[in-house]
Amino acid sequence: MEKHLYLMRHGETLFNARRKIQGWCDSPLTEKGIQQAQAAKECIKDVCFDHFYSSTSERCCDTLEIVTDYKVSYKRLKQLKERNFGEFEGESEDLNPKRNSPLDYDDIFPHYGGEYRQEVIDRMYNTLKDIMDKEDHYNVLAVSHGGACYSFLSCITDPNIVRNQGGFTNCCILHFKYENGKFEYIEIMRP
């Protein structure tokens, strides 16, 4: 039987709306973020999920609970958290590198207590592979973060596939097939 991973970004938060670097700190979903999660529920309504996972961040847990009508149990994992931006957390997004290349982020944030990109890639990949390697996990929904999802996708395929189709918008869902220990990118679903 085929296995599928649906990796969703959380809904819009107060920090997203205010253009603040979020990382490991947290802020609540906005009304728009709640509506995005409700719309995402429609995108995946025909998928029969057998397991659910979320980052420990409130914004991800709230998104998952809305998408599932508060009717499922799920596991919270710290390994699905966003990249740690160190001392830059809660600061203006204007402090992000101007070229916005993922490698440019390594020139700044790790030197102020944040994570390197490869650390995020390894953390996300190993965690999602461990999840999908479980025998009874066939259709899994995991809610994470824009940067973490981008990092994971970048070790599977060229992430510009998604960036060029509108980017990692709130509540977008990356669909992967998992077979013989390997992920294959299938599509992006947008509410």
Rosetta silent file (secondary structure, phi, psi, omega in degrees, C-alpha in Angstrom):
SEQUENCE: MEKHLYLMRHGETLFNARRKIQGWCDSPLTEKGIQQAQAAKECIKDVCFDHFYSSTSERCCDTLEIVTDYKVSYKRLKQLKERNFGEFEGESEDLNPKRNSPLDYDDIFPHYGGEYRQEVIDRMYNTLKDIMDKEDHYNVLAVSHGGACYSFLSCITDPNIVRNQGGFTNCCILHFKYENGKFEYIEIMRP
SCORE:     score description
SCORE:     0.000 S_00000001
   1 L     0.000  134.742  179.576    0.000    0.000    0.000 S_00000001
   2 L   -66.234  149.881  175.648    1.304    3.454   -0.927 S_00000001
   3 E  -114.471  144.160 -178.908    2.244    5.907    1.786 S_00000001
   4 E  -136.620  136.937  174.876    1.590    9.637    1.610 S_00000001
   5 E  -112.564  131.295  174.076    2.752   12.584    3.686 S_00000001
   6 E  -114.755  109.243 -176.444    0.826   15.849    3.680 S_00000001
   7 E  -105.187  113.153 -173.312    3.023   18.578    5.164 S_00000001
   8 E  -108.912  141.757  170.205    1.069   21.745    5.948 S_00000001
   9 E   -86.022  146.713  178.416    2.208   25.210    6.937 S_00000001
  10 L   -64.227  165.913  176.417    0.263   26.854    9.775 S_00000001
  11 L   -73.339  168.411 -179.643   -2.258   29.648    9.220 S_00000001
  12 L   -57.744  139.705  178.619   -1.397   33.343    9.318 S_00000001
  13 E  -115.354  172.083  176.265   -0.318   34.627   12.737 S_00000001
  14 H   -59.145  -41.998  178.641   -0.139   38.006   14.385 S_00000001
  15 H   -66.776  -37.148  175.595    3.635   38.050   13.787 S_00000001
  16 H   -59.122  -47.720 -177.444    3.124   37.176   10.100 S_00000001
  17 H   -64.187  -34.089 -178.688    0.697   40.087    9.769 S_00000001
  18 L   -92.851    4.669  178.553    3.084   42.428   11.593 S_00000001
  19 L    58.312   51.937  177.090    6.123   41.174    9.634 S_00000001
  20 E  -110.184  144.208  175.589    7.982   39.861   12.664 S_00000001
  21 L   -71.370  124.584 -172.870   10.530   37.038   12.643 S_00000001
  22 L   -98.982  -59.864  179.824    8.833   34.180   14.462 S_00000001
  23 L    55.004 -126.543 -177.550   11.053   31.109   14.599 S_00000001
  24 L   -83.844  -15.011  174.424   10.743   29.329   17.950 S_00000001
  25 L   -78.135  171.810 -170.320    8.786   32.143   19.581 S_00000001
  26 L  -136.104  156.358  170.768    5.060   32.084   19.001 S_00000001
  27 L  -148.930  155.679 -174.159    2.072   34.267   18.248 S_00000001
  28 L   -74.379  160.145  172.882   -1.604   33.393   17.828 S_00000001
  29 E   -64.599  142.797  172.219   -3.480   32.793   14.594 S_00000001
  30 L   -82.374  174.728  174.877   -5.229   35.834   13.190 S_00000001
  31 H   -60.723  -38.722  177.075   -8.844   35.688   12.043 S_00000001
  32 H   -63.358  -40.718  178.544   -7.465   35.289    8.516 S_00000001
  33 H   -62.075  -38.011  176.831   -5.272   32.396    9.743 S_00000001
  34 H   -65.533  -43.175  178.433   -8.338   30.674   11.206 S_00000001
  35 H   -64.734  -37.482  177.733  -10.173   31.115    7.896 S_00000001
  36 H   -62.655  -42.574  179.584   -7.159   29.721    6.008 S_00000001
  37 H   -64.685  -39.654  177.737   -7.178   26.615    8.215 S_00000001
  38 H   -65.043  -37.661  177.669  -10.912   26.159    7.620 S_00000001
  39 H   -69.399  -37.193  179.344  -10.330   26.453    3.868 S_00000001
  40 H   -63.433  -32.581  177.519   -7.441   23.967    4.037 S_00000001
  41 H   -56.034  -37.767  178.865   -9.816   21.476    5.616 S_00000001
  42 H   -67.447  -34.859 -178.837  -11.733   21.481    2.326 S_00000001
  43 H   -62.893  -32.557 -173.165   -8.550   20.753    0.328 S_00000001
  44 L  -116.235   16.580 -175.304   -7.913   17.507    2.182 S_00000001
  45 L   -62.575  -23.925 -177.856  -11.444   16.448    3.093 S_00000001
  46 L   -93.308    0.541  178.763  -11.262   13.355    0.858 S_00000001
  47 L   -91.053  129.942  179.029   -8.005   12.053    2.356 S_00000001
  48 L   -94.330   92.199 -178.202   -8.454    9.382    5.015 S_00000001
  49 L   -76.431  142.971  176.039   -5.636   10.197    7.443 S_00000001
  50 L  -109.436  -17.159  178.398   -4.466    7.596    9.918 S_00000001
  51 E  -147.261  150.430 -175.833   -1.975    9.711   11.905 S_00000001
  52 E  -133.822  137.793  179.523   -1.514   13.380   12.772 S_00000001
  53 E  -136.597  152.781  177.622    1.548   15.332   13.915 S_00000001
  54 E  -146.029  150.196  164.954    2.252   18.954   14.764 S_00000001
  55 E   -57.900  157.205  178.521    5.102   21.209   15.749 S_00000001
  56 L   -75.566   -8.145  179.511    4.840   22.099   19.433 S_00000001
  57 L   -67.099  139.705 -178.253    4.188   25.727   18.466 S_00000001
  58 H   -56.250  -39.546 -176.621    0.696   26.949   19.302 S_00000001
  59 H   -62.968  -32.632  178.116    0.121   28.245   15.770 S_00000001
  60 H   -78.088  -44.559  178.459    0.626   24.755   14.328 S_00000001
  61 H   -59.728  -44.169  179.271   -1.426   22.947   16.977 S_00000001
  62 H   -63.046  -40.793  178.898   -4.287   25.422   16.511 S_00000001
  63 H   -62.016  -47.766  179.870   -4.135   24.984   12.725 S_00000001
  64 H   -61.448  -41.797 -179.361   -4.254   21.187   13.002 S_00000001
  65 H   -64.343  -38.966  177.787   -7.127   21.296   15.474 S_00000001
  66 H   -67.074  -46.240 -178.034   -9.173   23.551   13.174 S_00000001
  67 H   -60.373  -31.976 -177.044   -8.418   21.420   10.099 S_00000001
  68 L  -103.506   14.245 -179.970   -9.569   18.272   11.943 S_00000001
  69 L    55.536   30.299  177.692  -12.573   19.873   13.678 S_00000001
  70 L    59.674   26.951 -172.078  -10.921   19.192   17.057 S_00000001
  71 L  -110.603    3.589 -177.606  -11.828   15.507   16.618 S_00000001
  72 L  -125.756  155.335  170.153   -8.471   13.716   16.442 S_00000001
  73 L   -91.853  151.299 -178.414   -5.601   13.041   18.752 S_00000001
  74 L  -147.367  162.372  179.576   -2.192   14.025   17.476 S_00000001
  75 E  -104.728  131.663  177.038    1.427   13.959   18.529 S_00000001
  76 E   -95.227  129.935 -178.593    3.349   17.174   19.125 S_00000001
  77 E  -127.912  126.721  176.951    7.006   17.079   18.119 S_00000001
  78 H   -63.410  -28.058 -177.431    9.646   19.733   18.796 S_00000001
  79 H   -66.294  -14.690  178.467   11.546   18.451   15.773 S_00000001
  80 H   -93.294    7.008 -179.163    8.844   19.936   13.490 S_00000001
  81 L   -68.766  165.318  176.835    9.447   23.462   14.807 S_00000001
  82 L   -68.638  166.269  173.228   10.537   26.381   12.675 S_00000001
  83 L   -57.887  139.979  175.407   14.176   27.362   12.289 S_00000001
  84 L   -82.870  124.880 -178.535   15.529   29.012   15.424 S_00000001
  85 L  -101.199   11.153  175.339   16.521   32.596   14.603 S_00000001
  86 H    59.120 -133.431 -176.017   18.288   33.245   17.924 S_00000001
  87 H   -67.080  -11.273 -179.168   18.406   36.856   19.062 S_00000001
  88 H   -84.952   -6.079 -178.818   16.480   37.954   15.959 S_00000001
  89 L   -62.456  134.009 -179.963   13.245   36.284   17.100 S_00000001
  90 L    83.846   -4.530  179.656   10.432   38.804   17.455 S_00000001
  91 L   -88.942  172.338 -178.003   12.351   41.426   15.471 S_00000001
  92 E   -65.927  142.929  174.766   11.312   42.993   12.161 S_00000001
  93 H   -65.195  -12.782  176.138   11.526   40.906    8.985 S_00000001
  94 H   -62.387  -17.094  178.969   13.449   43.887    7.561 S_00000001
  95 H   -83.574   -8.024  175.993   16.496   42.301    9.258 S_00000001
  96 L   -65.365  153.628  177.265   16.296   39.246    6.966 S_00000001
  97 L   -55.877  141.247 -175.809   18.942   39.051    4.227 S_00000001
  98 L   -68.145  -35.490 -178.822   17.993   41.231    1.265 S_00000001
  99 L   -76.967  -17.759  176.641   18.655   38.601   -1.417 S_00000001
 100 L    59.610   29.676  173.340   16.507   36.147    0.525 S_00000001
 101 L   -83.804  138.023 -179.154   18.670   33.179   -0.483 S_00000001
 102 H   -54.630  -34.327 -178.896   18.479   30.336    2.055 S_00000001
 103 H   -72.685  -26.722  177.226   22.271   30.279    2.337 S_00000001
 104 H   -63.677  -28.983  178.574   22.373   33.996    3.174 S_00000001
 105 H   -64.247  -31.088  178.747   20.469   33.173    6.365 S_00000001
 106 H   -69.113  -21.042  179.603   23.464   31.061    7.490 S_00000001
 107 L   -76.666  -14.120 -175.200   25.652   34.170    7.325 S_00000001
 108 L  -119.164  -67.633 -165.185   23.607   35.871   10.052 S_00000001
 109 H   -60.889  -42.809 -179.260   21.327   33.881   12.358 S_00000001
 110 H   -61.602  -24.699 -179.237   23.598   31.051   13.596 S_00000001
 111 H   -77.969   -5.738  178.799   26.083   33.682   14.825 S_00000001
 112 H  -125.501   32.441  174.738   23.375   35.045   17.145 S_00000001
 113 L    92.092    2.986 -179.361   22.136   31.773   18.646 S_00000001
 114 L   -90.140 -176.153 -178.386   20.075   30.530   15.686 S_00000001
 115 L   -98.325  151.873  169.118   20.259   27.350   13.629 S_00000001
 116 L   -78.451  153.218  179.274   22.091   26.610   10.417 S_00000001
 117 H   -56.005  -43.706 -178.251   19.967   25.633    7.434 S_00000001
 118 H   -63.688  -31.198  176.624   21.469   22.132    7.344 S_00000001
 119 H   -64.341  -41.010  179.308   20.462   21.584   10.973 S_00000001
 120 H   -67.777  -44.215  178.575   16.841   22.337   10.064 S_00000001
 121 H   -57.485  -50.805 -178.214   17.018   20.095    6.983 S_00000001
 122 H   -61.658  -44.268 -179.143   18.447   17.194    8.998 S_00000001
 123 H   -61.151  -48.451 -179.098   15.957   17.651   11.839 S_00000001
 124 H   -66.563  -48.000 -176.826   12.944   17.788    9.517 S_00000001
 125 H   -62.030  -49.818 -178.107   14.072   14.999    7.196 S_00000001
 126 H   -62.120  -39.838  179.957   15.003   12.551    9.953 S_00000001
 127 H   -66.750  -48.009 -177.854   11.786   13.221   11.871 S_00000001
 128 H   -69.147  -33.790  175.632    9.482   12.872    8.858 S_00000001
 129 H   -66.229  -44.264  177.063   11.320    9.757    7.653 S_00000001
 130 H   -58.771  -40.930  178.648   10.968    8.177   11.117 S_00000001
 131 H   -62.725  -49.908 -174.697    7.251    8.971   11.046 S_00000001
 132 H   -73.092  -19.582  176.991    6.707    7.514    7.579 S_00000001
 133 L   -75.587  -12.519  179.030    8.790    4.405    8.357 S_00000001
 134 L   -66.562  137.482 -173.112    6.224    3.353   10.969 S_00000001
 135 L   -56.870  -41.199 -172.937    4.303    0.314    9.741 S_00000001
 136 L   -95.396   15.164 -179.122    0.788    1.654   10.255 S_00000001
 137 L  -101.984  101.665 -177.631    1.420    5.151    8.864 S_00000001
 138 L  -109.635  -40.759  177.925   -0.083    5.369    5.362 S_00000001
 139 E  -131.250  103.890 -172.399   -1.672    8.825    5.150 S_00000001
 140 E  -114.134  135.769  171.905   -0.089   11.296    7.526 S_00000001
 141 E  -109.916  124.342  176.927   -0.875   14.964    8.098 S_00000001
 142 E  -126.498  132.785  179.865    1.898   16.991    9.739 S_00000001
 143 E  -108.606  127.135 -177.229    1.661   20.728   10.456 S_00000001
 144 E  -138.833 -142.532 -169.767    4.874   22.726   10.540 S_00000001
 145 L  -130.734  159.820 -177.559    6.267   26.091    9.400 S_00000001
 146 H   -55.303  -53.081 -178.385    7.180   27.875    6.166 S_00000001
 147 H   -66.836  -38.727  179.186   10.948   27.803    6.614 S_00000001
 148 H   -67.421  -41.288  177.527   10.974   24.258    7.987 S_00000001
 149 H   -64.266  -41.831  178.068    8.792   23.030    5.102 S_00000001
 150 H   -60.446  -44.504  179.973   11.058   24.816    2.615 S_00000001
 151 H   -60.917  -44.642  179.449   14.114   23.185    4.195 S_00000001
 152 H   -62.868  -48.570 -178.708   12.545   19.739    3.991 S_00000001
 153 H   -59.438  -34.917 -176.589   11.436   20.217    0.386 S_00000001
 154 H   -66.359  -19.123  177.070   14.928   21.393   -0.590 S_00000001
 155 L   -95.443   -0.473  177.782   16.392   17.983    0.228 S_00000001
 156 L  -105.004  -44.815 -177.996   13.718   16.217   -1.884 S_00000001
 157 L  -155.598  178.114  177.761   13.522   18.431   -4.971 S_00000001
 158 L   -68.589  115.066 -177.496   14.221   21.971   -6.160 S_00000001
 159 L   -66.761  -12.733  177.069   12.097   24.177   -3.851 S_00000001
 160 H   -64.908  -18.454  173.944   11.798   26.772   -6.613 S_00000001
 161 H   -55.227  -42.961 -179.968    9.046   24.521   -7.990 S_00000001
 162 H   -84.092  -42.248 -179.127    6.901   25.825   -5.132 S_00000001
 163 H   -57.851  -39.084 -178.093    8.464   29.278   -4.832 S_00000001
 164 L   -78.137   -9.660  177.578    7.703   29.964   -8.505 S_00000001
 165 L  -106.403   28.142  176.843    4.078   28.849   -8.056 S_00000001
 166 L   110.987   -2.773  174.883    3.244   31.394   -5.369 S_00000001
 167 L    81.245 -171.284 -177.999    5.615   30.419   -2.545 S_00000001
 168 L   -93.015   73.084 -177.520    5.035   28.823    0.839 S_00000001
 169 L   -70.889  158.408  178.408    1.750   30.517    1.646 S_00000001
 170 L   -59.257  134.434  179.149   -0.027   30.008    4.941 S_00000001
 171 L    68.029   14.245  171.250   -1.878   26.669    5.088 S_00000001
 172 L   -69.513  155.096 -175.910   -0.391   25.400    1.847 S_00000001
 173 E  -126.908  120.261  175.903    0.007   21.625    1.852 S_00000001
 174 E   -91.828  123.676 -177.829    2.966   19.822    0.320 S_00000001
 175 E  -104.239  125.829  179.137    1.997   16.311   -0.791 S_00000001
 176 E  -125.341  145.535  167.645    4.686   13.620   -0.936 S_00000001
 177 E   -94.845  143.897  178.567    4.640    9.933   -1.776 S_00000001
 178 E  -124.628  119.719 -176.213    6.870    7.783    0.444 S_00000001
 179 E  -149.095  135.240  178.076    8.203    4.512   -0.932 S_00000001
 180 L    51.716   40.691  176.517   11.274    2.373   -0.216 S_00000001
 181 L    76.377   11.952 -178.285   12.621    4.920    2.255 S_00000001
 182 E  -129.213  143.747  175.630   12.406    7.847   -0.196 S_00000001
 183 E   -93.194  142.836  173.054   10.135   10.852   -0.527 S_00000001
 184 E  -128.833  123.722  178.050    8.809   12.001   -3.876 S_00000001
 185 E   -69.394  130.659 -179.208    7.220   15.431   -4.232 S_00000001
 186 E  -105.640  -54.732 -174.137    3.772   15.154   -5.830 S_00000001
 187 E  -166.458  167.504  168.446    2.045   18.546   -5.621 S_00000001
 188 E  -112.081  137.586  178.278    1.246   21.640   -3.613 S_00000001
 189 E  -114.933  132.449 -179.180   -2.323   22.185   -2.483 S_00000001
 190 L  -122.559  133.806  177.230   -3.527   25.681   -1.640 S_00000001
 191 L   -70.569    0.000    0.000   -6.726   26.607    0.184 S_00000001
